[in-house]
Amino acid sequence: MPRKSKLSAEDIELFRREVGPVNPMQPVNRVNLAKKRKQAPKLPPPHRDLVQERADLLDTFEPVESAAGDELSFARPGVQHAQLRKLRKGHYAIRGELDMHGLTTAQARRQLVAFLHDSRMRGARCVRIIHGKGYNSPNRQPILKSKLNVWLRQCDEVLAFCSAPPSDGGTGVAYVLLSTR
């Protein structure tokens, strides 16, 4: 049943004159709403000596002692507060994970360097690093957590990092935001 128009016959005629002839649209069955992602630039794989050299450089600084319950938080200049808040709440999709439980400091350092490089090569924006709370360490102090706090600050590809929310491991897990360049 056609609807009654509130427009006068003159208004309808004026509209048709101004718009001109029109063709009905063909029905569209599918619409692709997926956004196309920019491909991260492919970086050349590092020579293993470079990874070892970088791992050695990372351990030249003495870490600041931290307790099991201390939260990690760091953002490079230029990183917006909203990005760090979003990272802290776990709103970025995790694209990789490194579990450092049971590793020695040297093993953890080497694996961290390789993991960050590989993550960047894959175009990962956010990764999770499980460092633990140090309950099985001497004096129940988090050795890897303290080292990780220093190592990540030295890596140029790390834009920000923070402790995960309690539902995802809390102060025993770090979320890391990586640059895509």
N, C-alpha and C positions, 0 to 999 in steps of 0.2 A: 504494500500500500504506500503510495508516494506521500512524502511529508508536505505539509502546506508551508509555503515560504512566507516569511514575514516581510519580504522585500516586495516593493511595488513592481509592476510590469515595466515601468520606465527604468528602474534601477537594474533589473535583470537585463534589459536590452542594452543599457549603457555598459554593463560589465562585459557582455558578449562582444560588443563592438570594440572595447578597449583591449581585451585579451586576444581576440582573433580566433581563428580556427585552431582546434586542439585535436590531438590523436590520443585515444585511450592507451594507457601503458599495458604492456604485456605482463602477465603474472610471472613473478620470479619464484622458482621453486626452492632455491638454496641461496643462502647468504653466508659468506665466509667472514665471521667476526673475529677470527684469530689475528692477533697482531703479529706482524713479521718482526722477528728479533734480529738485531744487528749482530753480525758475526764478529766475535772478538778477533783481533788481529793475531795471526799465528806467529808465535815466537819460536825461534830456533831452539831445539832441545839443548840443554846445557851439557857441556863436556863434564864428565864425572869429576875431573880434577877441580872444575869450577865449583861444583857442589861441595866438595870436601874443603876447598879454600874458604868458601863462604861460611861453612859450618865452623871452621876454626876461628874465623873472625868474630862470629857471634858470641863465642865464649870468652872473649877478652875482657868483658865487663863483669863486675861483681854484682850479683842481684841484691835487691832490697828484700830483707826478710819479710815474709807475709805469713799470716796465720791461716789455718784451714777455713775459717769463716769469712776472711776478708774478700771483698768483691774486687774484681779486676775491672778497670775502666780506663780507656785511652782513646783519644781522637786526635788526628793530625789537624793542624791549623787548616781551615777551609772546609772541614767536615761540619755539616749543619747539625745543630742540636737535635733536630727532628730525626735525622738519620740515626744518630746514636740511640735515641729513645726507641725508635723502631727496631733497632738491632737488639737492644736490651729486652724488649718485650717478645722477641722471637718472631717478628713479622716478616723476616726475609726467608725465602726458601733455602734450605740447607742443601748445598750441592756437593758436599764431600765431608768426610769425617776421618779424623786421625785419633786413634786410641793409644795413649802413651803409658798406660798402666804397665808396671813391671819393667819398663825400660831403664837402662842406665842413663845418666845425663848425656853422655857422648852419643848413645844410640838415639835418644830423643831428639837431640840437636840435628843429627844427620837426617832423621826421618822428617822432621819439621821442615827443613830446607827443601828436601825433595818433594814433600807433600804440597807446600806452598807453590813451588814452581809448577808441578803437575796440575794443580788446581787452576792456576792462571792460564796454563796452556789450554785447558778445557773450557775456559771462559767462565769459570765459577765466580759468582759475586759474593757468596757467603758460605763459610765452612764452619764446622764444629770441631773443636779440639778437646778431647777428654784427657785431662791431666791428673785428675784425682784430687783428693783432699789431704793426702799425706798421712793417713792413719796407719799405714804400714811402713812408714819411713822412720828413721831414727828420731827419737824425741817427738814422734807424731807431728812433725813439721812438714809442710808441703814443699819439697825441694823442687820438683818439676814445675809447680805453679809459679814459684819465685823466679825460676830461670825463664820460663815462658813469658812472663811479664816483661823481662828485659829483652829477650830475643825478638819478640814481635814488634817492639818499638824500633828495633834496628832495621827491620825489613821495609824497604821503600814501598813494596806492593801492598802493605797493610795500611788501610786507611783508618780503621778503628777496630777495637775489640772490647769485649766486656764479658762478665760472668753471665751465664745462662739463667733463665728463671728457675725457681725451685722445682717446677714440674719437669724440667729437662736436665737436672743434675746440679743446678745451683752453682755454688762456688767451686765445684769440681770440674766444671765444663766452661769453656770459653767459646763465644761466637766471634768470628773474625770476618770483617768486611774487607774485601780485596778490591784493588783498583782494576779496571778492565783495560787499561792502556799498557 
